[in-house]
């Protein structure tokens, strides 16, 4: 078995190198942890060693965290607690070493990797380092000492933010908080770590004093160093968590509890509390569902790795400088891709480029990077009114108005200016790619590349295969989507593709339910209580009343079992466009909701009949049935595609794990039985599809 950890001793200083063979990252799996334990015992027994440096030999980073596959199948809380306790034991060995240990960090340092550095005595990191304790995103909490060591190292308030959010922080922020002691240049980490160790061995008072100052100040004195202030801090944190999560995610609340209790205990007792709590969390359905989503987020990379077809996309042209076009060019420049933005109007180009720049500025406020970073990325963007610079592009992304004749005309006009290998992808959300292909000379190189709005926030991208789209084109776009940080799913060229088909089916049913006398506001509340970030009627406002009507009509014409509703048409005829027009089901000022639009009551009065679990089943089971039809028809290949699309493209509650996973938990036989009852009451759209009946074993 190859070693993951090697070390060399030179002049009483030991340098430990972490390098998992045949892997791009270091993972805290059984072998790695076993070697950490063995090395710690060996070093502890060497009386000649006076100091240690731990560095990763992986170019990508320090340690990527624990091996999720080793805990995803744990169903016994005691086994989960034992797993945490064993990791704590190993890290305690390193903390107990009788000489100073400096962790030299670069690249990514995640989860258990961060907890390992906390067990080291000092930390130095390169400027490109990202550090995180993201365990709450998996429905668990830091279990190798993170909840107990971090609040003892840096301020409590910053610790809570770091642990309860699971967010990544840059090394510059880590330095300000005292999480790391020094910053190093990217190219001289090892030498600067040696210099830091030498300083510490001579006199560590300066480093410790600097660290202490970062946790000092009037705010810390008022909030953290007296019982009243601390209670206030924890109460506020709990209120913010409940507002953010709706109580659907138990892990951050549990983390908050054990941090508060742990600070009243010894470190040893705090670690025991942490291990036992991790055991409780690791077996929860929420954790299992979030781990499922993590694997879904990694699935595209595995799929791409199974195919060698396709070519690299180095230069892209985007047609159309609207909101979508501006969002797409921002994304591409952010990923270091040379990009051309073309439109037929100079003012539109300037607006599109300004939109991209504004997105960079917004990002800068959150991540605090220098103006030069924005300038360098904006330098990758050029604008044009002609096709003169298209001779060497690898991909054209069309984002013009959603009208088939216009998209066909744009394709015919663009194609002659492209190199032979270039691909053309339409950002249409509903139009048939196969119809667009009919206007092409090289139909195999035409596909759909459906981004979701806002482009900078929505992870999903649908790659739509037209009838003539080649495998090479599909595979190239799939890898391209991964390269630009998106989660791709491949769909066939059916109306609405996957996401809009399911989403609009749901929105139409909500409208029908309201027209039958169920209070529409209570339907919105019902679905937010279920876990959606917003109810169906607020979502209509977000999408736009006109777009919801257009896509709804298209789906009803294509799938004649769907039942149309005139509610949205009536509201549109009254000039209610939703958020972009300032009013829809709700009123908006500068894009912010200002409460219910009472004018809606003239079209659909607020009744006393409130939505309940029956309406929840009606909306959700209809979507499950439509998802089954999509798999049955080959719109997507597997339930995993549905779960990916719904969570990362529509805001389906992550803690449910995705639409299909939720349906499995509900029980398919019960769903099929209820669908049959709904079909007799509400129509053929509820008739259970063969896919669901086959999977449920329900043949009656």
N, C-alpha and C positions, 0 to 999 in steps of 0.2 A: 504494500500500500504506500503510495507516494506521500511525502510529508507536505502538510499545508503550512507548517511553521518551521523556520530555520533560524539559527542565531550564530553570531560570532562574537568572541570576546577579544577586545583589543585595548591594552593599557587599562584593565579593570573596568572598562565600559562595555556593556553587552548591547549589541544591536539585533533586535528581533525583527525578522521579515515575515510578513503574512502574505502568502502566495499560494492559493489553491490551484493545483495543476489542472490543466484541461478545462479551465473555467475563466470567464471574463470578469468574474467578481468573487470576492470572498464572502462566503455564507456561513453562518454559525450553525452548521449541522452537527451530528453526533461526532463525526471524525474530528472536525475542527475544534469542538469544545474539549474533546478528549486530549488532543494535542496541547491545547492551552493549559489544561490541568497538569499534564506531564511536565511541560516546560516550566511552569510556575514552581512546581516542587523541586525541579533540578536547580533552578536559579536560586531558590531560597536556601539551598544547602551549600551554595558556593560562597564562602566567606570572603573571597577576594573581590567580588563584584561590588563596585561603588555607585553604579548608576546604570540606567537602562533607557534605550530609545526603542519604541515600537513603530514600525513603518510598514506600509503596504507595498508589495511589489506589483500590484495590479494597476495598470494605467488608469482604469476607470474610477478608482477610489479606494477608500479604507476598508470598510465592511458594509455590505448591503443589508445586513440584518439577519434575523433568524430564518431558518428553512421552514417556510410555511407548510410544506408538505408533511413535515414531521409532527405538526399539531392539528392539521385540519380534520383528522379522523378521530381525535380524542373526544370521547363521549362521557368520560368519568371525571368529575371535578377533582377528585383526589389525584388522579394521574396528571391532570393539568397543573395542580399545585406542586407535585413532585418534579415536574419538568422545570418549573420556575425555580424551585429550590435548588435543583442541581446546577442551573446556570448561575444563580447567586453564589453558590459555593465556589465555583471556579473563579468568578470575578473577585470574590473576597480574598482568594489566594493572592491575586495580583495586588490588591489594595494593601495586603499585609506584608508585602516584600520589604525587607529592611533597608532598602536604598531607594532613592527617587526614581520614578518611572515617568518618562515623557512620551505621550502619544503624539506622533507626528502625522497629521491628518491631511489628506488631499481628496479632491473629488467628492463622491458621495459618502456620507457616514450616517447610516440609517438604523433606527430601532435598537436592536441588541448591540450593534456596533457603537452607537452613541453611549449606551449604558456601559460598555466595556471601557470607553475613554473616561467615563465618570469614575470608574474604579481605579484608573491610573491617577497619579498624583498631580500631573501637570499636562497641559495640552497646547500644542502649537498647530496652526492650520494655514494652508495656502489660501490665496485670495479667491480661488475658484471653488472653494469647498462649500458644500451644502450639508447641513446637519439637521436631523429630525428624529423625533420620537413619534412615529405615525401610527402607533398601535391602535389608538381609538378608531382609526379608519377601518380596522379589521374587527371591530367589536370587542377588543380586549384592551389591556392597558400595559404599560411597561412593566415587565415581570422579572427582569434581571437586575433590579435595584434602582431603576430610573425614577420612580415616584418618591423614593426616599432620599437618594443622593442629590438629585438636582436641587430640591428646595433647601438643602443644607449647603449648597455651593453658591447659588445665585439668589437674587431676591425672590420672595415667595410669589409676588404678583407676576413676574416674568416666567417663573416656573409653571404657574397655572396656565398662562397663555400658551406656552410651549407644549405642555403635555395634553391639555384639554382640546386644543385645536388640531394637533398632529401636524402642524405646518412645518415646512422646511425653512430654515433661516440661513442666510449667508454668513460667511466667516466674519465679515465686518460687524454684523449685528451681534454675533456670538462674542466677539471681543469686547463690545460695549457692555454686555451683560456680565462678563466674567466667566462665561462658559469656556472660553479658551483664554490662554494667557498671552499669547503673542501671535502676530501675523507673519507669514513668511512669503517670500517670492515663490512663484510656481516652480521655478527651476533650481531653487537652492534650499528646499525643505530639509533635507538631511543635514546639511551643514549648519543651518540655523537652529535645528533641533539640538545638535551637538553643542552649539554655543549656549543655548538656553540651559541645557543640562549642566554645562560647566559653571555657569553663573549660579545656578541653584545649589550645586555641590559646594561652591565657595561661600555663598550667603543667599539664602532663599527669602530673606526678609523683604526685599524690594518687590519681588513677584507677589508674595502673599499680601503685602500692603496695597499694591495696585488692585488686586482682586477684591480685597475687602472694601475699598473705596467705591467700587462699582455697585455694591449692595448697600451702600450707606445713603443718607439723605433724609430730608424731613418727611418725605412720603413713606419711606420704609419705617421710620420711627413711629409715625402716626398709625400706619396700617398693619405693620408686621411685628412690631416689638412690644405690643401690649395686647392683652386679651380682647378688649373691646374693638380695637382696630382690626384685629385678625378675624373676629366673628363677622364684622362688617364686610371684610374682603371676601370671605367664603360665602356669605349670604348673597352678595352681589354676583359672584361667579355662578352660583347655583341658579339664580334668577335668569342670568344671560343664557345659561345652558338650556334651561327649560324653554325659553323663548325661541332659541335656535333649533332645538331638536324636537320640541313638542313631547319630550319624555319617551320618544321612540327608541332612543339609543342609550342603553343602560351603562355602557362602559365609561364614558366621561364623567357621569355622575358618581359612579363607584370610585373612579380615580380621585375625584375631588374629596370624597369621604376619607379615603385612606391616606391622602396627603395631610388632611386636617388632623386625623387621629395619629398618624405617624410622627408628626412633629411633637407630640406629647410623650413619645416612647423613645427608647434607645434605638439605635440603628438596627441592631439585631432583631428586636421585636417588630420594628417597622417592616423589615424585610420579610418576616414570617407572615405578617398581615398582608403584604403585597402578594406573596406567593399564593396564599389561600384565596385571595380575591381574584387573582388571575385564573385560578382553577374554576371558580364560579362562572367567570365571564366566557371562558374558552368553550364551554359546552352550550351556550345560549343559541337559540335559533338565529338571532341577529348576527352573532359572530359567524356562524356557518354561512349565512347568506352573504355577508360582506366578504368573506374569504372566497366564496363562489364568484363574486363580482371581480375580485382581484385577479382570479384566474381568467376570467373573461377578458379583462384588460390586457393580459399577457398573451392571450390566444392568437391574435393576429400575427405576432412575431413568430410564433411556432408554425402557423400556416404558411407564412412567407418563406420560412426556412426550408419548407418541403418542396419549393419550386425554384428552379434556377432560371426560368424564362423571364424575359423583361429586360429593360435597359434603364440606365440612370437618368433622372431628370435633373438637369443643371440650370436650364434657363426656361422661364415660363412667361407667356404673354396672357394677360387677363383682358377680356373684352367687356366693356361696360364699367363705368366709374361711379356706379351708385353705391348704396350702403354695403351691399354684398361685395361688389368689386373692391371697394376700399378696404373692407374687412379681410378679403382674401389676400390682397397685396401686402397688407400689414403682416399677416400670418407668414407669408412666404419670405418677406424680408427679415422677419424675426428669426427665421430658420436659416438665414444666410444664403437664400436663393436669389439670383439675379432675375429681376422681374420687370416686365414692360406693362404699363397700363394704357390701354387704347380706348378712345371714345371718339365720337364724331363732333364733340363740342368741347372747346378749350375750357370753358367755365366748369363743366362737369369734371374734367380732369383735375383741375385745381381743387375742386371740392373733394374728390376722391382721395387725392394725396393728403389733403388736410385732415380728412377723416382718419387715415392711417397714422399720421403724425399725432393726432389727438389720442389715439389708442396707445401709442408709445408713451405719451406724457402721463396718461392715467396709470399705466404700468409702472412708470418711474416713481410715482408717488408712493406706491406700495412697496417697491423693491429697492428704492434709493440707489439707482445706478447713475453714472455721470452723463451729462449731456452728450459727451463724445460718443457714447454707445448709440444714442438715437441718431446722431449724425452719420455714423458708420453704416447703420442699418438703412437709413433713408437714402444713402448713396447708392444702395442696390436697386432703387426704384427709379425708373425713367418713364416719361409720358410721351405719347405720340398720337397724332391724328391720322397717320398713314401706316402702311404695312412694310415700310422700307427696312425696318430693323427686325423683321420676322424670319430672316433667312437662316438663322441658326438656333431657333427656339426648339425645345424638345416637347413642349406641351402648350396648348392653348386652352384656357378655361373661359368658356363663354358665360357671361352673367348679364345678358341683356334682358329686355322686357319679356315677360312670360307669355309670348304669343308665338305659336308654331310657325306661321309664315315668316316672321321676322328672324327667328332662330335659323330657319332653313336658308334664308337669304344671306345671313351673316356667314354661315358655313360655306356657302358657294363662293362668297366674296373672299373669304380668308384662305381657303385651301390652296389656291394656286401660288400663294406667297410662302408656303411652308416647305421646309426640307422634307425629303421622302420619308424619313423615319418619324416625323412629328405626329403626336396624338392630338385629337380635338375632343374636349370633354365639355358637355353642357351641364350647367348648374341648375337645370330645371328641377322643380320639386314635384312635378306631376305629369308633364308632357311626355309622350312616347318617344323614347330614344330611337326606336326603329323607324319612326316617321322622319325624325331629323336625319338619320343615316341615309335616307333615300336621296338626299341632296348632295351626297358626298361622292367623290371619285374613289376614295379608299375607305370603303364602309367599315372594314375590319378595324380601323384605327379610330373609330368614333365610339364614345361611351358617355354615360352619365357620371358626373362627380358632384353629388348633391351635398353641399355644405349646409349646416344649420345655423340659423341666426340667433344670437350674435356669434360670428365666426370665432372670435377670440375666446369665447367662453364655452361653447358647445363642443364636446369631444368627438361626437359621432360624424361619420361621413358615409354616405351610401354610394357604392360603386355599382352603376346600373349597366347591365349587359343588354345591348340591343340584339336583335336577331342575328346581325352580322358581326358583332364585336368579337375580335379574336382573343384566344387565350393569352397571347403575349401582351395585348393591350390591357386586359383585365389584370394580369399579374403585375405589370408595370405600374398601373395606377394604385393597386393594392399596396405595393412597397412604397410608392410615393406618399400615400396617405400616412403610413407609419413614419416615414422620414420627417414629415412635417408635424408629427406629434398628434395625429388623429387616430381614432379607433374606427377602422373600416369594416363594413359588412358588405357582402356582394348580394345584390338582388337581381331578379329577372325584371324584364320590362313590362310589368303589369301596372295598371292605373294606381297611382298613389304610392307605388313601390311598397315598402314595408311600413315605415314609420307613419307617413301621412295617412295611409289606409287605415291603420289601427287607431290613430289619434282622431281622425275625422269621424270614424264610426262611433267612437266614444262621445265626441262633441254633439253629433247629430242625435244620439240617443238621449243625452242630457236635455237637449232642446225639446225633444218629443215628450220626455217625462214632465218637463215644466208645463208644456201646453196641455197636458192631461190633468193639471191641477196641483202638482207638487210645487211647493214654494221654491223658486229658483235659487234664492239666497241660501236656503237650507241644503240644497244640492252642493253648492260650493263649499259650505261648511263640512258636509258629510265627507267630501273627498279630501279636504285638507286634514280632517281628523284621521282619515285613512293613511295620510302621510304625504300626499302630493303637495308641492310648494304653493300651488294655487288650484282653485276649483275650475271646472270646465268653462264657466261663463267669463271668469277673469282671463282664462287662457284664450278664449275667442277674442277678447279685447286686445291681448298681446299679439296674437296672430294677425288681427285685422278682420273686421266684419266682412269686407269685400272678398278677401282671400278665402275665408272660411266658407262663404257662400259659393264661390267659384269651384273650390276643390270638392265641397259637399255635393254640388250638382253633378260634377264629373263622376264622382264615385257612384252616385245613385243611378246615373245613366249607364255606367259600366256594369254594376252589380245590381241587377233588377230586384234582388231580394231585399235590398236596403230601402227603408221607408223615408222619403223626403219630408222636410218640415218647412213651413213658410215663415216660421218665427224670425229667423235671421234675415230673410228677404224683407220682411216688414220693417225691421229695425234699420236695415241698410237704406231702404226707401225713405226713411225719416232723416237720413244724413248721418246716422251714427256709425262711425268707422272704427270705434274702439280707441285704444290708447293713442294711436298716431293722429286721430282727429280730435282728441281732447275729451271725447265722451263715447260711451258704449253702454254696457251694463253698469259701468262705474264711470265717474268723472275723473279727469286727470288735469293736473297743472304742471307744466314743464316735465312731463313724463312720470309724475308721482301721483298715486291714487289719492283722490279727495273724497272717497266714500261713494255710496250707491247713487246711481243716476235715477232720480225719482221719475223722470220722464218715461222710463221703461214701463212704469206701472200702467201707462195708457195703452200699452200693447199686451202686457202680460202682468196682471195684478198679482201682488204678493198675497198668496193664500195662506190659510192657517194649517194646511196639510203639510207636515214637515217630512223631509226625506228620512228614511230609516234604512235598516239593513236590507230590506227588500230592494230598494233603489240601488244600494251599493252592489248587490249581486247582479242587478239588471245591467248596470253599466259595465262592471268588471267581467262578468261571464260572457257578455256579448263580445268584448275585446278578446277574451280567451278563445272563443269560437272562431273569430276572424283570424286570430293568429294560427289556429289549427288549419284553417283554409289556406293561409299563406304557405304553410309548410307542405300541405297536401298538393298545392298547385306548383310548388317549386319556386315560389317567390324568394324564399331563403332556404338554406339547406338543412337547418337544424334549430331546435328550441334555443340553443345558445345564441344564435343570431337574433332571435326575438328578444331575449333578455338583454343582450347588448344594445339593441336598438331602442328598447323602451327606457332603460335606465339612463343611457348616455345621450339619448336623443329627445326624450320627452319629459324627463324629470320624474319618471316612475320611482316611487320611494325605494332607495337603495336597501333599506333594512329588510325589505321583502324579498330581495334577491333577484328580481325580474318577474315579468308577467307569468312565464311558464313555470318558474320555480314556485311562485306564489300559488299557482293553480294546482301544482302537485301537492303542496302543503294543504290546500283546501280539500283535496280529494277529487279526482276526476270523475269517479262514479256519481258522486253527489252533484257535481257541476252539470254532467250530462242529463241527469234526472231533472234538475231545475230548469235547464235549457228547454227540455221537452215541454215542461209546464208553461214556461214563458212563450214558447212557440204557439201553443194553443190559445194563449191570451193576447199576444202582441204581434204575431206574424212570423213568416218564414225565416226572417233574419236570425231567429233564435234556434232554428232547427239544427241540432248538433251535427257537426261535420263528421265524416267517416274517420278522420284522423283521431279525433277525441274519443269517439266510440271504440275504436280499435285499441287505443291505449288504456281505456278505462275498463275494457272487458264488458261493455254495456251494449247489448245487441237487441234489447227489447224494442 
